[in-house]
Amino acid sequence: SVLRAQQEEHAPALQRVGTPGEPQPRLAVTTHRVRLDGDLWARVVDEWPDLLKQEFTSDVCDATALPRTSMQRLVLTAGSLVADFQLSHGGLAKRELNKQLASSPFTRTWALYERVAETKETPPTRATPPAALRASESFASLEAAEEASVLRAQQEEHAPALQRVGTP
């Protein structure tokens, strides 16, 4: 303790770095709402909530040039997608931020929506192999076009000769 007292006596005085009396800039927080129309948003919100939040946040930050950490209290509601959130920033005008958001294409968010839409509308083109196949067995699947041509060929082999019906 004697040594510590001697060190404190000879230690240089602490100096404040920066301009004295200059307050740290306070962050402003603005509240925003973005609506994206579409019938499948409920499915996207249910099946991919974390990825949707991530992609939406990236799109907002791309549109506003704010860091990801500026996004706060993001709430996504489906029907059409309605996103309510807050942005913290150094005092940008809310009107300007809303303009930037309104002109944003929300590319990542829409790409996720399109992926979900594709899986809904397009049935798988290949059958799923049974789980119990042994290593020596294989599972072949016909593409939809091949299946149609095989079926057509089988029908033509067994089809009766065409007969004209009606008045000559």
Chimera marker file (.cmm) of the C-alpha trace (Angstrom):
<marker_set name="trace">
<marker id="1" x="0.000" y="0.000" z="0.000" r="1" g="1" b="0" radius="0.5"/>
<marker id="2" x="3.011" y="2.318" z="0.619" r="1" g="1" b="0" radius="0.5"/>
<marker id="3" x="4.256" y="1.541" z="-2.906" r="1" g="1" b="0" radius="0.5"/>
<marker id="4" x="0.797" y="2.276" z="-4.391" r="1" g="1" b="0" radius="0.5"/>
<marker id="5" x="0.686" y="5.647" z="-2.550" r="1" g="1" b="0" radius="0.5"/>
<marker id="6" x="4.122" y="6.571" z="-3.940" r="1" g="1" b="0" radius="0.5"/>
<marker id="7" x="3.026" y="5.602" z="-7.493" r="1" g="1" b="0" radius="0.5"/>
<marker id="8" x="-0.113" y="7.707" z="-7.200" r="1" g="1" b="0" radius="0.5"/>
<marker id="9" x="1.937" y="10.722" z="-6.033" r="1" g="1" b="0" radius="0.5"/>
<marker id="10" x="4.210" y="10.554" z="-9.074" r="1" g="1" b="0" radius="0.5"/>
<marker id="11" x="1.598" y="9.478" z="-11.637" r="1" g="1" b="0" radius="0.5"/>
<marker id="12" x="0.710" y="12.068" z="-14.278" r="1" g="1" b="0" radius="0.5"/>
<marker id="13" x="-2.705" y="13.644" z="-13.814" r="1" g="1" b="0" radius="0.5"/>
<marker id="14" x="-5.467" y="12.010" z="-15.826" r="1" g="1" b="0" radius="0.5"/>
<marker id="15" x="-6.397" y="14.035" z="-18.848" r="1" g="1" b="0" radius="0.5"/>
<marker id="16" x="-9.750" y="14.041" z="-20.604" r="1" g="1" b="0" radius="0.5"/>
<marker id="17" x="-9.473" y="13.283" z="-24.282" r="1" g="1" b="0" radius="0.5"/>
<marker id="18" x="-11.738" y="15.298" z="-26.548" r="1" g="1" b="0" radius="0.5"/>
<marker id="19" x="-13.226" y="18.719" z="-26.162" r="1" g="1" b="0" radius="0.5"/>
<marker id="20" x="-14.468" y="19.333" z="-22.629" r="1" g="1" b="0" radius="0.5"/>
<marker id="21" x="-18.130" y="20.074" z="-22.346" r="1" g="1" b="0" radius="0.5"/>
<marker id="22" x="-18.935" y="18.528" z="-25.739" r="1" g="1" b="0" radius="0.5"/>
<marker id="23" x="-21.826" y="16.111" z="-25.136" r="1" g="1" b="0" radius="0.5"/>
<marker id="24" x="-21.896" y="12.754" z="-26.858" r="1" g="1" b="0" radius="0.5"/>
<marker id="25" x="-24.384" y="12.867" z="-29.732" r="1" g="1" b="0" radius="0.5"/>
<marker id="26" x="-27.629" y="11.229" z="-28.675" r="1" g="1" b="0" radius="0.5"/>
<marker id="27" x="-29.207" y="8.798" z="-31.049" r="1" g="1" b="0" radius="0.5"/>
<marker id="28" x="-32.633" y="9.676" z="-32.384" r="1" g="1" b="0" radius="0.5"/>
<marker id="29" x="-35.158" y="6.859" z="-32.689" r="1" g="1" b="0" radius="0.5"/>
<marker id="30" x="-37.850" y="6.924" z="-35.366" r="1" g="1" b="0" radius="0.5"/>
<marker id="31" x="-40.728" y="4.486" z="-35.871" r="1" g="1" b="0" radius="0.5"/>
<marker id="32" x="-41.508" y="3.108" z="-39.321" r="1" g="1" b="0" radius="0.5"/>
<marker id="33" x="-43.952" y="0.769" z="-41.063" r="1" g="1" b="0" radius="0.5"/>
<marker id="34" x="-43.353" y="-1.033" z="-44.333" r="1" g="1" b="0" radius="0.5"/>
<marker id="35" x="-46.019" y="-3.062" z="-46.127" r="1" g="1" b="0" radius="0.5"/>
<marker id="36" x="-45.252" y="-5.649" z="-48.814" r="1" g="1" b="0" radius="0.5"/>
<marker id="37" x="-48.277" y="-7.155" z="-50.551" r="1" g="1" b="0" radius="0.5"/>
<marker id="38" x="-48.523" y="-10.885" z="-51.219" r="1" g="1" b="0" radius="0.5"/>
<marker id="39" x="-50.665" y="-13.899" z="-50.342" r="1" g="1" b="0" radius="0.5"/>
<marker id="40" x="-47.884" y="-16.126" z="-49.009" r="1" g="1" b="0" radius="0.5"/>
<marker id="41" x="-46.372" y="-13.896" z="-46.304" r="1" g="1" b="0" radius="0.5"/>
<marker id="42" x="-48.103" y="-15.877" z="-43.528" r="1" g="1" b="0" radius="0.5"/>
<marker id="43" x="-46.278" y="-18.977" z="-44.712" r="1" g="1" b="0" radius="0.5"/>
<marker id="44" x="-42.947" y="-17.115" z="-44.895" r="1" g="1" b="0" radius="0.5"/>
<marker id="45" x="-43.440" y="-15.711" z="-41.370" r="1" g="1" b="0" radius="0.5"/>
<marker id="46" x="-44.360" y="-19.165" z="-40.001" r="1" g="1" b="0" radius="0.5"/>
<marker id="47" x="-41.689" y="-21.218" z="-41.762" r="1" g="1" b="0" radius="0.5"/>
<marker id="48" x="-38.741" y="-18.794" z="-41.932" r="1" g="1" b="0" radius="0.5"/>
<marker id="49" x="-39.172" y="-16.164" z="-39.166" r="1" g="1" b="0" radius="0.5"/>
<marker id="50" x="-35.469" y="-15.716" z="-38.353" r="1" g="1" b="0" radius="0.5"/>
<marker id="51" x="-34.327" y="-15.626" z="-41.966" r="1" g="1" b="0" radius="0.5"/>
<marker id="52" x="-37.125" y="-13.201" z="-42.841" r="1" g="1" b="0" radius="0.5"/>
<marker id="53" x="-36.062" y="-10.840" z="-40.029" r="1" g="1" b="0" radius="0.5"/>
<marker id="54" x="-32.449" y="-11.092" z="-41.166" r="1" g="1" b="0" radius="0.5"/>
<marker id="55" x="-33.230" y="-10.417" z="-44.839" r="1" g="1" b="0" radius="0.5"/>
<marker id="56" x="-35.678" y="-7.607" z="-44.049" r="1" g="1" b="0" radius="0.5"/>
<marker id="57" x="-33.130" y="-5.954" z="-41.738" r="1" g="1" b="0" radius="0.5"/>
<marker id="58" x="-30.476" y="-6.188" z="-44.479" r="1" g="1" b="0" radius="0.5"/>
<marker id="59" x="-32.851" y="-4.581" z="-46.980" r="1" g="1" b="0" radius="0.5"/>
<marker id="60" x="-33.708" y="-1.736" z="-44.570" r="1" g="1" b="0" radius="0.5"/>
<marker id="61" x="-30.024" y="-1.118" z="-43.878" r="1" g="1" b="0" radius="0.5"/>
<marker id="62" x="-29.234" y="-1.152" z="-47.614" r="1" g="1" b="0" radius="0.5"/>
<marker id="63" x="-32.006" y="1.389" z="-48.228" r="1" g="1" b="0" radius="0.5"/>
<marker id="64" x="-31.037" y="3.747" z="-45.397" r="1" g="1" b="0" radius="0.5"/>
<marker id="65" x="-27.251" y="3.199" z="-45.228" r="1" g="1" b="0" radius="0.5"/>
<marker id="66" x="-27.603" y="2.578" z="-41.487" r="1" g="1" b="0" radius="0.5"/>
<marker id="67" x="-25.790" y="-0.246" z="-39.660" r="1" g="1" b="0" radius="0.5"/>
<marker id="68" x="-27.680" y="-3.440" z="-38.757" r="1" g="1" b="0" radius="0.5"/>
<marker id="69" x="-27.509" y="-2.428" z="-35.097" r="1" g="1" b="0" radius="0.5"/>
<marker id="70" x="-29.813" y="0.522" z="-35.839" r="1" g="1" b="0" radius="0.5"/>
<marker id="71" x="-32.816" y="-1.823" z="-36.309" r="1" g="1" b="0" radius="0.5"/>
<marker id="72" x="-34.887" y="-2.148" z="-33.130" r="1" g="1" b="0" radius="0.5"/>
<marker id="73" x="-38.159" y="-3.767" z="-32.124" r="1" g="1" b="0" radius="0.5"/>
<marker id="74" x="-38.917" y="-5.378" z="-35.472" r="1" g="1" b="0" radius="0.5"/>
<marker id="75" x="-42.389" y="-6.938" z="-35.512" r="1" g="1" b="0" radius="0.5"/>
<marker id="76" x="-43.532" y="-8.780" z="-38.639" r="1" g="1" b="0" radius="0.5"/>
<marker id="77" x="-47.236" y="-9.417" z="-39.172" r="1" g="1" b="0" radius="0.5"/>
<marker id="78" x="-48.623" y="-11.457" z="-42.041" r="1" g="1" b="0" radius="0.5"/>
<marker id="79" x="-51.604" y="-10.971" z="-44.321" r="1" g="1" b="0" radius="0.5"/>
<marker id="80" x="-49.657" y="-8.751" z="-46.571" r="1" g="1" b="0" radius="0.5"/>
<marker id="81" x="-46.336" y="-8.433" z="-44.784" r="1" g="1" b="0" radius="0.5"/>
<marker id="82" x="-46.489" y="-5.499" z="-42.372" r="1" g="1" b="0" radius="0.5"/>
<marker id="83" x="-43.219" y="-4.658" z="-40.663" r="1" g="1" b="0" radius="0.5"/>
<marker id="84" x="-43.208" y="-2.261" z="-37.743" r="1" g="1" b="0" radius="0.5"/>
<marker id="85" x="-39.799" y="-1.235" z="-36.443" r="1" g="1" b="0" radius="0.5"/>
<marker id="86" x="-37.648" y="1.514" z="-35.034" r="1" g="1" b="0" radius="0.5"/>
<marker id="87" x="-34.402" y="2.878" z="-36.388" r="1" g="1" b="0" radius="0.5"/>
<marker id="88" x="-31.805" y="4.549" z="-34.188" r="1" g="1" b="0" radius="0.5"/>
<marker id="89" x="-29.613" y="7.082" z="-35.953" r="1" g="1" b="0" radius="0.5"/>
<marker id="90" x="-27.824" y="10.362" z="-35.552" r="1" g="1" b="0" radius="0.5"/>
<marker id="91" x="-30.868" y="12.531" z="-36.230" r="1" g="1" b="0" radius="0.5"/>
<marker id="92" x="-31.965" y="11.827" z="-39.796" r="1" g="1" b="0" radius="0.5"/>
<marker id="93" x="-35.374" y="13.156" z="-40.810" r="1" g="1" b="0" radius="0.5"/>
<marker id="94" x="-38.097" y="10.538" z="-40.479" r="1" g="1" b="0" radius="0.5"/>
<marker id="95" x="-39.603" y="11.758" z="-43.767" r="1" g="1" b="0" radius="0.5"/>
<marker id="96" x="-36.286" y="11.157" z="-45.559" r="1" g="1" b="0" radius="0.5"/>
<marker id="97" x="-35.938" y="7.665" z="-44.084" r="1" g="1" b="0" radius="0.5"/>
<marker id="98" x="-39.514" y="6.849" z="-45.133" r="1" g="1" b="0" radius="0.5"/>
<marker id="99" x="-38.712" y="8.030" z="-48.674" r="1" g="1" b="0" radius="0.5"/>
<marker id="100" x="-35.655" y="5.766" z="-48.779" r="1" g="1" b="0" radius="0.5"/>
<marker id="101" x="-37.702" y="2.824" z="-47.492" r="1" g="1" b="0" radius="0.5"/>
<marker id="102" x="-40.525" y="3.486" z="-49.973" r="1" g="1" b="0" radius="0.5"/>
<marker id="103" x="-38.106" y="3.434" z="-52.906" r="1" g="1" b="0" radius="0.5"/>
<marker id="104" x="-36.298" y="0.296" z="-51.729" r="1" g="1" b="0" radius="0.5"/>
<marker id="105" x="-36.833" y="-2.867" z="-53.807" r="1" g="1" b="0" radius="0.5"/>
<marker id="106" x="-36.433" y="-5.096" z="-50.676" r="1" g="1" b="0" radius="0.5"/>
<marker id="107" x="-34.535" y="-7.525" z="-52.894" r="1" g="1" b="0" radius="0.5"/>
<marker id="108" x="-33.537" y="-10.058" z="-50.223" r="1" g="1" b="0" radius="0.5"/>
<marker id="109" x="-36.980" y="-10.099" z="-48.611" r="1" g="1" b="0" radius="0.5"/>
<marker id="110" x="-38.716" y="-10.649" z="-51.954" r="1" g="1" b="0" radius="0.5"/>
<marker id="111" x="-36.201" y="-13.366" z="-52.915" r="1" g="1" b="0" radius="0.5"/>
<marker id="112" x="-37.219" y="-15.310" z="-49.798" r="1" g="1" b="0" radius="0.5"/>
<marker id="113" x="-40.898" y="-14.822" z="-50.683" r="1" g="1" b="0" radius="0.5"/>
<marker id="114" x="-40.256" y="-16.087" z="-54.224" r="1" g="1" b="0" radius="0.5"/>
<marker id="115" x="-38.469" y="-19.191" z="-52.887" r="1" g="1" b="0" radius="0.5"/>
<marker id="116" x="-41.489" y="-20.035" z="-50.745" r="1" g="1" b="0" radius="0.5"/>
<marker id="117" x="-43.842" y="-19.328" z="-53.670" r="1" g="1" b="0" radius="0.5"/>
<marker id="118" x="-41.863" y="-21.673" z="-55.932" r="1" g="1" b="0" radius="0.5"/>
<marker id="119" x="-42.032" y="-24.527" z="-53.420" r="1" g="1" b="0" radius="0.5"/>
<marker id="120" x="-45.802" y="-24.070" z="-53.111" r="1" g="1" b="0" radius="0.5"/>
<marker id="121" x="-46.658" y="-23.913" z="-56.804" r="1" g="1" b="0" radius="0.5"/>
<marker id="122" x="-44.216" y="-26.426" z="-58.239" r="1" g="1" b="0" radius="0.5"/>
<marker id="123" x="-44.545" y="-30.021" z="-57.135" r="1" g="1" b="0" radius="0.5"/>
<marker id="124" x="-41.233" y="-31.848" z="-56.881" r="1" g="1" b="0" radius="0.5"/>
<marker id="125" x="-40.158" y="-33.144" z="-60.297" r="1" g="1" b="0" radius="0.5"/>
<marker id="126" x="-38.464" y="-36.200" z="-58.858" r="1" g="1" b="0" radius="0.5"/>
<marker id="127" x="-40.020" y="-38.769" z="-56.584" r="1" g="1" b="0" radius="0.5"/>
<marker id="128" x="-38.490" y="-39.129" z="-53.159" r="1" g="1" b="0" radius="0.5"/>
<marker id="129" x="-36.650" y="-42.436" z="-52.845" r="1" g="1" b="0" radius="0.5"/>
<marker id="130" x="-37.949" y="-44.816" z="-50.187" r="1" g="1" b="0" radius="0.5"/>
<marker id="131" x="-35.898" y="-44.690" z="-47.000" r="1" g="1" b="0" radius="0.5"/>
<marker id="132" x="-35.425" y="-48.467" z="-46.825" r="1" g="1" b="0" radius="0.5"/>
<marker id="133" x="-33.348" y="-48.959" z="-49.988" r="1" g="1" b="0" radius="0.5"/>
<marker id="134" x="-30.333" y="-51.177" z="-49.463" r="1" g="1" b="0" radius="0.5"/>
<marker id="135" x="-26.928" y="-50.118" z="-50.771" r="1" g="1" b="0" radius="0.5"/>
<marker id="136" x="-27.208" y="-52.581" z="-53.691" r="1" g="1" b="0" radius="0.5"/>
<marker id="137" x="-30.525" y="-51.092" z="-54.823" r="1" g="1" b="0" radius="0.5"/>
<marker id="138" x="-31.074" y="-47.901" z="-56.700" r="1" g="1" b="0" radius="0.5"/>
<marker id="139" x="-34.064" y="-45.725" z="-57.283" r="1" g="1" b="0" radius="0.5"/>
<marker id="140" x="-34.741" y="-44.310" z="-60.728" r="1" g="1" b="0" radius="0.5"/>
<marker id="141" x="-37.129" y="-41.447" z="-61.226" r="1" g="1" b="0" radius="0.5"/>
<marker id="142" x="-38.524" y="-40.259" z="-64.525" r="1" g="1" b="0" radius="0.5"/>
<marker id="143" x="-38.795" y="-36.572" z="-65.253" r="1" g="1" b="0" radius="0.5"/>
<marker id="144" x="-42.398" y="-35.437" z="-65.781" r="1" g="1" b="0" radius="0.5"/>
<marker id="145" x="-41.891" y="-35.135" z="-69.564" r="1" g="1" b="0" radius="0.5"/>
<marker id="146" x="-40.450" y="-38.645" z="-69.754" r="1" g="1" b="0" radius="0.5"/>
<marker id="147" x="-43.358" y="-40.044" z="-67.728" r="1" g="1" b="0" radius="0.5"/>
<marker id="148" x="-45.853" y="-38.425" z="-70.093" r="1" g="1" b="0" radius="0.5"/>
<marker id="149" x="-44.158" y="-39.849" z="-73.208" r="1" g="1" b="0" radius="0.5"/>
<marker id="150" x="-43.925" y="-43.350" z="-71.653" r="1" g="1" b="0" radius="0.5"/>
<marker id="151" x="-47.623" y="-43.236" z="-70.738" r="1" g="1" b="0" radius="0.5"/>
<marker id="152" x="-48.528" y="-42.012" z="-74.239" r="1" g="1" b="0" radius="0.5"/>
<marker id="153" x="-46.530" y="-44.855" z="-75.821" r="1" g="1" b="0" radius="0.5"/>
<marker id="154" x="-48.245" y="-47.419" z="-73.580" r="1" g="1" b="0" radius="0.5"/>
<marker id="155" x="-51.686" y="-46.014" z="-74.400" r="1" g="1" b="0" radius="0.5"/>
<marker id="156" x="-50.972" y="-46.052" z="-78.144" r="1" g="1" b="0" radius="0.5"/>
<marker id="157" x="-49.944" y="-49.728" z="-77.996" r="1" g="1" b="0" radius="0.5"/>
<marker id="158" x="-53.232" y="-50.744" z="-76.377" r="1" g="1" b="0" radius="0.5"/>
<marker id="159" x="-55.555" y="-48.160" z="-77.951" r="1" g="1" b="0" radius="0.5"/>
<marker id="160" x="-58.275" y="-49.359" z="-80.313" r="1" g="1" b="0" radius="0.5"/>
<marker id="161" x="-58.118" y="-48.121" z="-83.879" r="1" g="1" b="0" radius="0.5"/>
<marker id="162" x="-59.520" y="-44.637" z="-84.228" r="1" g="1" b="0" radius="0.5"/>
<marker id="163" x="-63.083" y="-44.511" z="-85.565" r="1" g="1" b="0" radius="0.5"/>
<marker id="164" x="-64.759" y="-41.479" z="-86.969" r="1" g="1" b="0" radius="0.5"/>
<marker id="165" x="-68.009" y="-40.674" z="-85.169" r="1" g="1" b="0" radius="0.5"/>
<marker id="166" x="-70.698" y="-38.474" z="-86.605" r="1" g="1" b="0" radius="0.5"/>
<marker id="167" x="-71.915" y="-37.601" z="-90.091" r="1" g="1" b="0" radius="0.5"/>
<marker id="168" x="-69.457" y="-38.087" z="-92.982" r="1" g="1" b="0" radius="0.5"/>
<link id1="1" id2="2" r="1" g="1" b="0" radius="0.2"/>
<link id1="2" id2="3" r="1" g="1" b="0" radius="0.2"/>
<link id1="3" id2="4" r="1" g="1" b="0" radius="0.2"/>
<link id1="4" id2="5" r="1" g="1" b="0" radius="0.2"/>
<link id1="5" id2="6" r="1" g="1" b="0" radius="0.2"/>
<link id1="6" id2="7" r="1" g="1" b="0" radius="0.2"/>
<link id1="7" id2="8" r="1" g="1" b="0" radius="0.2"/>
<link id1="8" id2="9" r="1" g="1" b="0" radius="0.2"/>
<link id1="9" id2="10" r="1" g="1" b="0" radius="0.2"/>
<link id1="10" id2="11" r="1" g="1" b="0" radius="0.2"/>
<link id1="11" id2="12" r="1" g="1" b="0" radius="0.2"/>
<link id1="12" id2="13" r="1" g="1" b="0" radius="0.2"/>
<link id1="13" id2="14" r="1" g="1" b="0" radius="0.2"/>
<link id1="14" id2="15" r="1" g="1" b="0" radius="0.2"/>
<link id1="15" id2="16" r="1" g="1" b="0" radius="0.2"/>
<link id1="16" id2="17" r="1" g="1" b="0" radius="0.2"/>
<link id1="17" id2="18" r="1" g="1" b="0" radius="0.2"/>
<link id1="18" id2="19" r="1" g="1" b="0" radius="0.2"/>
<link id1="19" id2="20" r="1" g="1" b="0" radius="0.2"/>
<link id1="20" id2="21" r="1" g="1" b="0" radius="0.2"/>
<link id1="21" id2="22" r="1" g="1" b="0" radius="0.2"/>
<link id1="22" id2="23" r="1" g="1" b="0" radius="0.2"/>
<link id1="23" id2="24" r="1" g="1" b="0" radius="0.2"/>
<link id1="24" id2="25" r="1" g="1" b="0" radius="0.2"/>
<link id1="25" id2="26" r="1" g="1" b="0" radius="0.2"/>
<link id1="26" id2="27" r="1" g="1" b="0" radius="0.2"/>
<link id1="27" id2="28" r="1" g="1" b="0" radius="0.2"/>
<link id1="28" id2="29" r="1" g="1" b="0" radius="0.2"/>
<link id1="29" id2="30" r="1" g="1" b="0" radius="0.2"/>
<link id1="30" id2="31" r="1" g="1" b="0" radius="0.2"/>
<link id1="31" id2="32" r="1" g="1" b="0" radius="0.2"/>
<link id1="32" id2="33" r="1" g="1" b="0" radius="0.2"/>
<link id1="33" id2="34" r="1" g="1" b="0" radius="0.2"/>
<link id1="34" id2="35" r="1" g="1" b="0" radius="0.2"/>
<link id1="35" id2="36" r="1" g="1" b="0" radius="0.2"/>
<link id1="36" id2="37" r="1" g="1" b="0" radius="0.2"/>
<link id1="37" id2="38" r="1" g="1" b="0" radius="0.2"/>
<link id1="38" id2="39" r="1" g="1" b="0" radius="0.2"/>
<link id1="39" id2="40" r="1" g="1" b="0" radius="0.2"/>
<link id1="40" id2="41" r="1" g="1" b="0" radius="0.2"/>
<link id1="41" id2="42" r="1" g="1" b="0" radius="0.2"/>
<link id1="42" id2="43" r="1" g="1" b="0" radius="0.2"/>
<link id1="43" id2="44" r="1" g="1" b="0" radius="0.2"/>
<link id1="44" id2="45" r="1" g="1" b="0" radius="0.2"/>
<link id1="45" id2="46" r="1" g="1" b="0" radius="0.2"/>
<link id1="46" id2="47" r="1" g="1" b="0" radius="0.2"/>
<link id1="47" id2="48" r="1" g="1" b="0" radius="0.2"/>
<link id1="48" id2="49" r="1" g="1" b="0" radius="0.2"/>
<link id1="49" id2="50" r="1" g="1" b="0" radius="0.2"/>
<link id1="50" id2="51" r="1" g="1" b="0" radius="0.2"/>
<link id1="51" id2="52" r="1" g="1" b="0" radius="0.2"/>
<link id1="52" id2="53" r="1" g="1" b="0" radius="0.2"/>
<link id1="53" id2="54" r="1" g="1" b="0" radius="0.2"/>
<link id1="54" id2="55" r="1" g="1" b="0" radius="0.2"/>
<link id1="55" id2="56" r="1" g="1" b="0" radius="0.2"/>
<link id1="56" id2="57" r="1" g="1" b="0" radius="0.2"/>
<link id1="57" id2="58" r="1" g="1" b="0" radius="0.2"/>
<link id1="58" id2="59" r="1" g="1" b="0" radius="0.2"/>
<link id1="59" id2="60" r="1" g="1" b="0" radius="0.2"/>
<link id1="60" id2="61" r="1" g="1" b="0" radius="0.2"/>
<link id1="61" id2="62" r="1" g="1" b="0" radius="0.2"/>
<link id1="62" id2="63" r="1" g="1" b="0" radius="0.2"/>
<link id1="63" id2="64" r="1" g="1" b="0" radius="0.2"/>
<link id1="64" id2="65" r="1" g="1" b="0" radius="0.2"/>
<link id1="65" id2="66" r="1" g="1" b="0" radius="0.2"/>
<link id1="66" id2="67" r="1" g="1" b="0" radius="0.2"/>
<link id1="67" id2="68" r="1" g="1" b="0" radius="0.2"/>
<link id1="68" id2="69" r="1" g="1" b="0" radius="0.2"/>
<link id1="69" id2="70" r="1" g="1" b="0" radius="0.2"/>
<link id1="70" id2="71" r="1" g="1" b="0" radius="0.2"/>
<link id1="71" id2="72" r="1" g="1" b="0" radius="0.2"/>
<link id1="72" id2="73" r="1" g="1" b="0" radius="0.2"/>
<link id1="73" id2="74" r="1" g="1" b="0" radius="0.2"/>
<link id1="74" id2="75" r="1" g="1" b="0" radius="0.2"/>
<link id1="75" id2="76" r="1" g="1" b="0" radius="0.2"/>
<link id1="76" id2="77" r="1" g="1" b="0" radius="0.2"/>
<link id1="77" id2="78" r="1" g="1" b="0" radius="0.2"/>
<link id1="78" id2="79" r="1" g="1" b="0" radius="0.2"/>
<link id1="79" id2="80" r="1" g="1" b="0" radius="0.2"/>
<link id1="80" id2="81" r="1" g="1" b="0" radius="0.2"/>
<link id1="81" id2="82" r="1" g="1" b="0" radius="0.2"/>
<link id1="82" id2="83" r="1" g="1" b="0" radius="0.2"/>
<link id1="83" id2="84" r="1" g="1" b="0" radius="0.2"/>
<link id1="84" id2="85" r="1" g="1" b="0" radius="0.2"/>
<link id1="85" id2="86" r="1" g="1" b="0" radius="0.2"/>
<link id1="86" id2="87" r="1" g="1" b="0" radius="0.2"/>
<link id1="87" id2="88" r="1" g="1" b="0" radius="0.2"/>
<link id1="88" id2="89" r="1" g="1" b="0" radius="0.2"/>
<link id1="89" id2="90" r="1" g="1" b="0" radius="0.2"/>
<link id1="90" id2="91" r="1" g="1" b="0" radius="0.2"/>
<link id1="91" id2="92" r="1" g="1" b="0" radius="0.2"/>
<link id1="92" id2="93" r="1" g="1" b="0" radius="0.2"/>
<link id1="93" id2="94" r="1" g="1" b="0" radius="0.2"/>
<link id1="94" id2="95" r="1" g="1" b="0" radius="0.2"/>
<link id1="95" id2="96" r="1" g="1" b="0" radius="0.2"/>
<link id1="96" id2="97" r="1" g="1" b="0" radius="0.2"/>
<link id1="97" id2="98" r="1" g="1" b="0" radius="0.2"/>
<link id1="98" id2="99" r="1" g="1" b="0" radius="0.2"/>
<link id1="99" id2="100" r="1" g="1" b="0" radius="0.2"/>
<link id1="100" id2="101" r="1" g="1" b="0" radius="0.2"/>
<link id1="101" id2="102" r="1" g="1" b="0" radius="0.2"/>
<link id1="102" id2="103" r="1" g="1" b="0" radius="0.2"/>
<link id1="103" id2="104" r="1" g="1" b="0" radius="0.2"/>
<link id1="104" id2="105" r="1" g="1" b="0" radius="0.2"/>
<link id1="105" id2="106" r="1" g="1" b="0" radius="0.2"/>
<link id1="106" id2="107" r="1" g="1" b="0" radius="0.2"/>
<link id1="107" id2="108" r="1" g="1" b="0" radius="0.2"/>
<link id1="108" id2="109" r="1" g="1" b="0" radius="0.2"/>
<link id1="109" id2="110" r="1" g="1" b="0" radius="0.2"/>
<link id1="110" id2="111" r="1" g="1" b="0" radius="0.2"/>
<link id1="111" id2="112" r="1" g="1" b="0" radius="0.2"/>
<link id1="112" id2="113" r="1" g="1" b="0" radius="0.2"/>
<link id1="113" id2="114" r="1" g="1" b="0" radius="0.2"/>
<link id1="114" id2="115" r="1" g="1" b="0" radius="0.2"/>
<link id1="115" id2="116" r="1" g="1" b="0" radius="0.2"/>
<link id1="116" id2="117" r="1" g="1" b="0" radius="0.2"/>
<link id1="117" id2="118" r="1" g="1" b="0" radius="0.2"/>
<link id1="118" id2="119" r="1" g="1" b="0" radius="0.2"/>
<link id1="119" id2="120" r="1" g="1" b="0" radius="0.2"/>
<link id1="120" id2="121" r="1" g="1" b="0" radius="0.2"/>
<link id1="121" id2="122" r="1" g="1" b="0" radius="0.2"/>
<link id1="122" id2="123" r="1" g="1" b="0" radius="0.2"/>
<link id1="123" id2="124" r="1" g="1" b="0" radius="0.2"/>
<link id1="124" id2="125" r="1" g="1" b="0" radius="0.2"/>
<link id1="125" id2="126" r="1" g="1" b="0" radius="0.2"/>
<link id1="126" id2="127" r="1" g="1" b="0" radius="0.2"/>
<link id1="127" id2="128" r="1" g="1" b="0" radius="0.2"/>
<link id1="128" id2="129" r="1" g="1" b="0" radius="0.2"/>
<link id1="129" id2="130" r="1" g="1" b="0" radius="0.2"/>
<link id1="130" id2="131" r="1" g="1" b="0" radius="0.2"/>
<link id1="131" id2="132" r="1" g="1" b="0" radius="0.2"/>
<link id1="132" id2="133" r="1" g="1" b="0" radius="0.2"/>
<link id1="133" id2="134" r="1" g="1" b="0" radius="0.2"/>
<link id1="134" id2="135" r="1" g="1" b="0" radius="0.2"/>
<link id1="135" id2="136" r="1" g="1" b="0" radius="0.2"/>
<link id1="136" id2="137" r="1" g="1" b="0" radius="0.2"/>
<link id1="137" id2="138" r="1" g="1" b="0" radius="0.2"/>
<link id1="138" id2="139" r="1" g="1" b="0" radius="0.2"/>
<link id1="139" id2="140" r="1" g="1" b="0" radius="0.2"/>
<link id1="140" id2="141" r="1" g="1" b="0" radius="0.2"/>
<link id1="141" id2="142" r="1" g="1" b="0" radius="0.2"/>
<link id1="142" id2="143" r="1" g="1" b="0" radius="0.2"/>
<link id1="143" id2="144" r="1" g="1" b="0" radius="0.2"/>
<link id1="144" id2="145" r="1" g="1" b="0" radius="0.2"/>
<link id1="145" id2="146" r="1" g="1" b="0" radius="0.2"/>
<link id1="146" id2="147" r="1" g="1" b="0" radius="0.2"/>
<link id1="147" id2="148" r="1" g="1" b="0" radius="0.2"/>
<link id1="148" id2="149" r="1" g="1" b="0" radius="0.2"/>
<link id1="149" id2="150" r="1" g="1" b="0" radius="0.2"/>
<link id1="150" id2="151" r="1" g="1" b="0" radius="0.2"/>
<link id1="151" id2="152" r="1" g="1" b="0" radius="0.2"/>
<link id1="152" id2="153" r="1" g="1" b="0" radius="0.2"/>
<link id1="153" id2="154" r="1" g="1" b="0" radius="0.2"/>
<link id1="154" id2="155" r="1" g="1" b="0" radius="0.2"/>
<link id1="155" id2="156" r="1" g="1" b="0" radius="0.2"/>
<link id1="156" id2="157" r="1" g="1" b="0" radius="0.2"/>
<link id1="157" id2="158" r="1" g="1" b="0" radius="0.2"/>
<link id1="158" id2="159" r="1" g="1" b="0" radius="0.2"/>
<link id1="159" id2="160" r="1" g="1" b="0" radius="0.2"/>
<link id1="160" id2="161" r="1" g="1" b="0" radius="0.2"/>
<link id1="161" id2="162" r="1" g="1" b="0" radius="0.2"/>
<link id1="162" id2="163" r="1" g="1" b="0" radius="0.2"/>
<link id1="163" id2="164" r="1" g="1" b="0" radius="0.2"/>
<link id1="164" id2="165" r="1" g="1" b="0" radius="0.2"/>
<link id1="165" id2="166" r="1" g="1" b="0" radius="0.2"/>
<link id1="166" id2="167" r="1" g="1" b="0" radius="0.2"/>
<link id1="167" id2="168" r="1" g="1" b="0" radius="0.2"/>
</marker_set>
